[in-house]
């Protein structure tokens, strides 16, 4: 229970990796703010389940992170209801797969806003409170695509490389303030985000579903296994511990060996 009395805001945590990270932090006693879209009853059930895990508070904020004003309002609510944000996990993200010539400009704008700019806004709003408390943890779910590229994912690769750069720059700025800033870079994790890109990848490359899974998604992952949500979440939880106080500015791969090649 090393996080008792601390509050974690995990963006994009109504499903997938974000929900897994929220659970892993709740187990250690953190109050949790989850965020994202989805079915209201399902979200309420997850919120209640988090309160059972942490024995404390869990709140849901429906902020659309593509809108800076909504992020500001979310932080104002976090301050009023939870006493601020001690652990910020910038996890929300989306994907779009298309050749560059056909890449819709509005999809580029959406991916940059959600996968990169929302992290900038959340960090700039979180740092003043963390400086006051002389403690903070900022974690981003980046991606193997923050280190290497794949074709047809220009916006995603650009945003994730940007997120890794943002992590390094801010880590240096707050290094002497008790705040660490890191990103976790998973390979392919079996979540709705991966499931949803299979049809577009089938179309873009002219492949079957099985070919996309085995020859595209797992082709570059030497373990030939999808990473699990729990494996990513366990690393996020470790980064909140005192033992991780000197891990900062790092880009930590959980990718089955993908980026070692
Ligand atoms: P997911 O689709 O399961 O979850 C995405 C979350 O973001 C959901 O909670 C969704 O409601 C939320 N969201 C979407 N648009 C939003 C908006 N405008 N405002 C607020 N919330 C919004 O996806 P996931 O696979 O769990 O991905 C989470 C993160 O992990 C993303 O940043 C993704 O790029 C990254 N990632 C995923 C994989 C993978 O293989 N699944 C690999 C590497 C990195």
Boltz pocket constraint, residues with backbone or C-beta under 6 A from the ligand:
constraints:
  - pocket:
      binder: B
      contacts: [[A, 11], [A, 12], [A, 13], [A, 14], [A, 15], [A, 16], [A, 17], [A, 18], [A, 35], [A, 36], [A, 37], [A, 38], [A, 62], [A, 63], [A, 64], [A, 65], [A, 66], [A, 90], [A, 91], [A, 92], [A, 93], [A, 94], [A, 114], [A, 115], [A, 141], [A, 142], [A, 143], [A, 144], [A, 185], [A, 186], [A, 187], [A, 188], [A, 189], [A, 190], [A, 191], [A, 192], [A, 193], [A, 194]]
      max_distance: 6.0
